[in-house]
Amino acid sequence: MTASDASLDRLIEDYQTAIGAVCEIAEAYYRLGKLDAALTALQAGALLLEDAAEEQRLDDSRAKLLLQQGKLLVTKGFYANSGYEAAASTLLRAQGLATSIGDEGGSADALQLLGQAAYNKTVHGSEGDYTQALDYFQQALARREKLEDRRGIAESLFYIGLIHERWQQPGEAESYYTRALAIAQESGYQIEQSYALRHLAGLAQEAGDLEKTLTLFTESLTLREGAGYKILLPLSHIAVGDVLLAQQHLPQATTHYQVAYAIAQELDTPVAQMICMLSLGALYQQQQELAQARSYFEQAYDQAKEIDMQWAMGVASRELEGIARLEHNS
């Protein structure tokens, strides 16, 4: 090997190290709910690679960067109801590049995230019937099973269960959630456990078993706190608070709602902020504190309008109309 070859190898290694560090920084910001900061870090990585020599030798770094960027855009899509097309475009590029360099794991991860992007767009906008999302999840699962990627298998099983839950098929959903949970527990994957537990709690809530619901939601919240995923905490606290409110444990419910709202205010997650406002509005409405309830519902409506969340605008509007009737009749 010539000195020139050795220098080039070292340069490639430096690029790979730099991109790895950028992705780790973005992941840390993601866990903290600082999505804009995470995307800015990845843009810096993309600029670094833009004029890099020996492009083909850096395809693995490009694929890694695109995959991380796609993951963040998918997350931003869920929490801001925006950027679905950008997420899909980025992930298709990541999937194609991963396939071209033989990165089967990266290709499977991209398919999984493409499914999540399609799911988010449908769940927020009521577009489509989740068929495209399911197809991506099933493709990802098949590849992950071949690779014996247990974390990935648990994730894909959970999301397939989620589709069945949206299709009002609780038995099938529970089966997939239970399988996902078992794999995640065996391997110690906290976040995958938390998702499965959260939605098993939702099924228990639909069945009217509030004690089981509270236990499962609380366990999910504890796992997320332990894993350091601040971005997931507001909706987890809201879920626990909702059950406590249904059980008439108002002080405990209030604490969870207030914690959720305080955390959400720190994050780049408008949807979480809006849901916290709706929950606080419902809490104060139940306590007949109508002025405070109205204030939160008005804030929720404004936030929902800003991100074009039609279902939430409808909820806030109905609650505001109900408060207006109560005030008129009092």
C-alpha positions as CSV (number, residue, x, y, z in Angstrom):
1,M,0.0,0.0,0.0
2,T,1.4,3.4,-1.0
3,A,1.4,6.4,1.4
4,S,-1.3,7.9,-0.8
5,D,-3.5,4.9,-0.4
6,A,-3.0,4.9,3.4
7,S,-3.9,8.6,3.5
8,L,-7.0,8.0,1.6
9,D,-8.0,5.1,3.8
10,R,-7.5,7.3,6.8
11,L,-9.6,10.1,5.2
12,I,-12.5,7.6,4.6
13,E,-12.3,6.5,8.2
14,D,-12.4,10.0,9.4
15,Y,-15.5,10.7,7.3
16,Q,-17.2,7.5,8.7
17,T,-16.3,8.5,12.2
18,A,-17.7,12.0,11.7
19,I,-21.0,10.8,10.2
20,G,-21.3,8.3,13.0
21,A,-20.9,11.1,15.5
22,V,-23.4,13.3,13.7
23,C,-26.0,10.5,13.8
24,E,-25.4,9.9,17.5
25,I,-25.9,13.6,18.1
26,A,-29.1,13.6,16.1
27,E,-30.3,10.5,18.0
28,A,-29.7,12.2,21.3
29,Y,-31.6,15.3,20.2
30,Y,-34.4,13.0,19.0
31,R,-34.7,11.3,22.4
32,L,-34.9,14.8,24.0
33,G,-37.7,15.8,21.6
34,K,-35.5,18.5,19.9
35,L,-36.4,17.4,16.4
36,D,-35.3,20.6,14.6
37,A,-31.9,20.5,16.3
38,A,-31.5,16.9,15.3
39,L,-32.3,17.6,11.6
40,T,-29.9,20.5,11.6
41,A,-27.1,18.2,12.8
42,L,-27.9,15.8,10.0
43,Q,-27.9,18.6,7.4
44,A,-24.3,19.4,8.6
45,G,-23.4,15.8,8.0
46,A,-24.9,15.9,4.5
47,L,-22.9,19.0,3.6
48,L,-19.8,17.3,4.9
49,L,-20.4,14.4,2.5
50,E,-21.5,16.5,-0.4
51,D,-18.0,17.1,-1.9
52,A,-16.2,14.1,-0.4
53,A,-13.8,12.2,-2.5
54,E,-14.2,8.5,-3.2
55,E,-18.0,8.7,-3.2
56,Q,-18.6,5.0,-3.5
57,R,-16.5,4.2,-0.4
58,L,-18.8,6.4,1.6
59,D,-22.1,4.9,0.5
60,D,-22.5,3.2,3.8
61,S,-22.2,6.6,5.6
62,R,-24.7,8.2,3.2
63,A,-27.2,5.4,3.8
64,K,-26.8,5.7,7.5
65,L,-27.3,9.5,7.3
66,L,-30.4,9.2,5.1
67,L,-31.9,6.5,7.3
68,Q,-31.4,8.7,10.4
69,Q,-32.9,11.7,8.6
70,G,-35.8,9.6,7.4
71,K,-36.5,8.5,11.0
72,L,-36.5,12.0,12.2
73,L,-38.8,13.2,9.4
74,V,-41.2,10.4,10.2
75,T,-41.2,11.4,13.9
76,K,-41.7,15.0,12.9
77,G,-44.6,13.9,10.7
78,F,-46.3,12.3,13.6
79,Y,-45.8,15.1,16.1
80,A,-46.3,18.0,13.6
81,N,-48.6,16.5,11.0
82,S,-46.2,17.6,8.2
83,G,-43.3,16.5,6.0
84,Y,-44.8,13.1,5.0
85,E,-43.6,13.4,1.4
86,A,-40.1,14.5,2.4
87,A,-39.9,11.5,4.8
88,A,-41.0,9.0,2.1
89,S,-38.6,10.5,-0.5
90,T,-35.7,10.3,1.9
91,L,-36.4,6.8,3.0
92,L,-36.8,5.5,-0.5
93,R,-33.3,6.9,-1.2
94,A,-32.0,5.3,1.9
95,Q,-33.6,1.9,1.0
96,G,-32.3,2.0,-2.5
97,L,-28.7,2.9,-1.4
98,A,-28.8,0.2,1.4
99,T,-29.9,-2.4,-1.1
100,S,-27.2,-1.4,-3.6
101,I,-24.4,-1.9,-1.0
102,G,-25.9,-5.1,0.4
103,D,-27.0,-3.6,3.7
104,E,-30.0,-5.8,4.4
105,G,-30.5,-4.4,7.9
106,G,-30.6,-0.9,6.6
107,S,-33.0,-1.8,3.8
108,A,-35.3,-3.5,6.3
109,D,-35.2,-0.4,8.6
110,A,-36.0,1.8,5.7
111,L,-39.1,-0.3,4.8
112,Q,-40.2,-0.2,8.4
113,L,-40.0,3.6,8.5
114,L,-41.7,3.9,5.2
115,G,-44.6,2.0,6.8
116,Q,-44.6,4.3,9.8
117,A,-44.7,7.4,7.5
118,A,-47.7,5.9,5.6
119,Y,-49.4,5.0,8.9
120,N,-48.9,8.5,10.4
121,K,-50.3,10.2,7.3
122,T,-53.4,8.0,7.5
123,V,-54.0,8.2,11.2
124,H,-53.7,12.0,11.2
125,G,-55.4,12.8,7.9
126,S,-57.8,9.9,7.6
127,E,-56.4,9.2,4.1
128,G,-56.3,5.6,2.9
129,D,-57.0,2.4,4.8
130,Y,-53.5,1.5,6.2
131,T,-53.0,-1.1,3.4
132,Q,-49.8,0.5,2.2
133,A,-48.4,0.8,5.7
134,L,-49.2,-2.9,6.4
135,D,-47.4,-4.0,3.2
136,Y,-44.2,-2.1,4.3
137,F,-44.4,-3.6,7.8
138,Q,-44.8,-7.1,6.5
139,Q,-41.9,-6.6,4.1
140,A,-39.7,-5.3,7.0
141,L,-40.8,-8.2,9.2
142,A,-39.9,-10.8,6.6
143,R,-36.4,-9.4,6.2
144,R,-35.8,-8.9,9.9
145,E,-36.8,-12.5,10.6
146,K,-34.3,-13.7,8.0
147,L,-31.7,-11.5,9.6
148,E,-32.7,-12.7,13.1
149,D,-33.0,-9.1,14.1
150,R,-35.0,-9.5,17.3
151,R,-35.4,-5.8,18.1
152,G,-36.6,-5.2,14.6
153,I,-38.9,-8.2,14.7
154,A,-40.5,-6.9,17.9
155,E,-41.0,-3.5,16.3
156,S,-42.5,-4.8,13.1
157,L,-44.9,-7.2,15.0
158,F,-46.0,-4.2,17.1
159,Y,-46.8,-2.1,14.1
160,I,-48.7,-4.9,12.3
161,G,-50.8,-5.2,15.5
162,L,-51.4,-1.4,15.4
163,I,-52.9,-1.8,11.9
164,H,-55.3,-4.5,13.2
165,E,-56.2,-2.2,16.1
166,R,-57.1,0.6,13.6
167,W,-59.1,-1.9,11.7
168,Q,-61.1,-2.7,14.8
169,Q,-59.7,-6.2,15.1
170,P,-58.7,-6.3,18.8
171,G,-58.0,-10.0,19.0
172,E,-55.5,-9.9,16.1
173,A,-54.0,-6.7,17.5
174,E,-53.5,-8.3,21.0
175,S,-51.9,-11.4,19.5
176,Y,-49.3,-9.3,17.7
177,Y,-48.7,-7.0,20.7
178,T,-48.2,-10.0,22.9
179,R,-45.7,-11.6,20.6
180,A,-43.8,-8.3,20.3
181,L,-43.8,-7.8,24.0
182,A,-42.4,-11.3,24.7
183,I,-39.5,-10.9,22.3
184,A,-38.8,-7.4,23.6
185,Q,-38.8,-8.7,27.2
186,E,-36.6,-11.6,26.4
187,S,-34.0,-9.3,24.9
188,G,-34.4,-6.3,27.2
189,Y,-35.6,-3.8,24.6
190,Q,-37.2,-1.2,26.8
191,I,-38.8,1.0,24.1
192,E,-40.3,-1.9,22.2
193,Q,-41.7,-3.2,25.5
194,S,-43.2,0.2,26.2
195,Y,-45.0,0.4,22.9
196,A,-46.5,-3.1,23.2
197,L,-47.6,-2.4,26.8
198,R,-49.1,0.9,26.0
199,H,-51.4,-0.6,23.3
200,L,-52.2,-3.6,25.4
201,A,-53.3,-1.1,27.9
202,G,-55.5,0.6,25.3
203,L,-57.2,-2.7,24.5
204,A,-57.8,-3.2,28.2
205,Q,-59.3,0.3,28.4
206,E,-61.6,-0.5,25.5
207,A,-62.8,-3.6,27.4
208,G,-63.5,-1.5,30.5
209,D,-60.7,-3.0,32.7
210,L,-59.4,0.2,34.2
211,E,-57.2,-1.4,36.8
212,K,-55.3,-3.4,34.2
213,T,-55.2,-0.4,32.0
214,L,-53.6,1.7,34.7
215,T,-51.0,-0.9,35.5
216,L,-49.9,-1.4,31.9
217,F,-49.8,2.4,31.1
218,T,-47.8,3.0,34.2
219,E,-45.3,0.2,33.3
220,S,-44.9,1.7,29.8
221,L,-44.3,5.1,31.3
222,T,-41.7,3.8,33.7
223,L,-39.8,2.0,30.9
224,R,-39.7,5.2,28.8
225,E,-38.4,7.2,31.7
226,G,-35.7,4.6,32.3
227,A,-34.7,4.6,28.7
228,G,-34.3,8.4,28.6
229,Y,-36.9,8.9,25.9
230,K,-38.2,12.4,26.9
231,I,-40.0,12.7,23.6
232,L,-42.4,9.9,24.6
233,L,-43.2,11.1,28.1
234,P,-46.0,13.6,27.5
235,L,-48.4,11.2,25.8
236,S,-47.5,8.5,28.4
237,H,-48.4,10.8,31.3
238,I,-51.6,11.8,29.5
239,A,-52.6,8.1,29.2
240,V,-52.0,7.5,32.9
241,G,-53.9,10.7,33.7
242,D,-56.8,9.8,31.6
243,V,-57.3,6.5,33.5
244,L,-57.0,8.3,36.8
245,L,-59.5,10.9,35.7
246,A,-62.0,8.1,34.7
247,Q,-61.5,6.6,38.2
248,Q,-62.2,10.0,39.7
249,H,-58.7,10.3,41.2
250,L,-58.6,14.0,40.3
251,P,-55.4,15.1,42.2
252,Q,-53.3,12.3,40.7
253,A,-54.7,12.9,37.2
254,T,-54.0,16.6,37.6
255,T,-50.4,15.9,38.4
256,H,-49.9,13.7,35.4
257,Y,-51.6,16.2,33.1
258,Q,-49.5,19.1,34.4
259,V,-46.2,17.1,34.1
260,A,-47.2,16.1,30.5
261,Y,-47.9,19.7,29.6
262,A,-44.7,21.0,31.1
263,I,-42.6,18.5,29.3
264,A,-44.5,19.0,26.0
265,Q,-43.8,22.7,26.1
266,E,-40.1,22.0,26.0
267,L,-40.3,19.8,22.9
268,D,-40.7,20.2,19.1
269,T,-44.0,18.2,19.3
270,P,-47.1,20.3,18.5
271,V,-49.4,17.3,18.5
272,A,-48.3,16.3,22.0
273,Q,-48.8,19.9,23.2
274,M,-52.3,20.0,21.6
275,I,-53.3,16.7,23.2
276,C,-52.1,18.0,26.6
277,M,-54.3,21.0,26.2
278,L,-57.4,18.9,25.3
279,S,-56.8,16.8,28.4
280,L,-56.4,19.7,30.7
281,G,-59.5,21.2,29.3
282,A,-61.4,18.0,30.0
283,L,-60.0,17.9,33.5
284,Y,-61.1,21.5,34.4
285,Q,-64.4,21.0,32.7
286,Q,-65.1,18.0,34.9
287,Q,-64.3,20.1,37.9
288,Q,-66.7,22.8,36.6
289,E,-63.9,25.3,36.3
290,L,-65.2,26.5,33.0
291,A,-63.0,29.5,32.4
292,Q,-59.8,27.4,32.7
293,A,-61.4,24.6,30.6
294,R,-62.3,27.1,27.9
295,S,-58.8,28.6,27.8
296,Y,-57.2,25.2,27.2
297,F,-59.8,24.2,24.6
298,E,-59.2,27.5,22.8
299,Q,-55.4,26.9,22.8
300,A,-55.9,23.4,21.6
301,Y,-58.1,24.6,18.8
302,D,-55.6,27.2,17.7
303,Q,-52.8,24.6,17.8
304,A,-54.8,22.1,15.9
305,K,-55.7,24.7,13.2
306,E,-52.0,25.6,12.8
307,I,-51.0,22.0,12.0
308,D,-54.3,21.2,10.2
309,M,-55.4,18.5,12.6
310,Q,-59.1,18.3,11.7
311,W,-60.2,15.8,14.3
312,A,-58.7,17.8,17.1
313,M,-60.3,21.0,15.8
314,G,-63.7,19.1,15.9
315,V,-63.1,17.9,19.5
316,A,-62.1,21.4,20.7
317,S,-65.0,23.0,18.9
318,R,-67.6,20.6,20.4
319,E,-66.2,21.1,23.9
320,L,-66.2,24.9,23.5
321,E,-69.8,24.8,22.4
322,G,-70.8,22.7,25.4
323,I,-69.1,25.2,27.7
324,A,-70.9,28.1,26.1
325,R,-74.2,26.3,26.6
326,L,-73.4,25.7,30.3
327,E,-72.4,29.3,30.8
328,H,-75.6,30.5,29.1
329,N,-77.8,28.4,31.2
330,S,-76.1,29.2,34.5
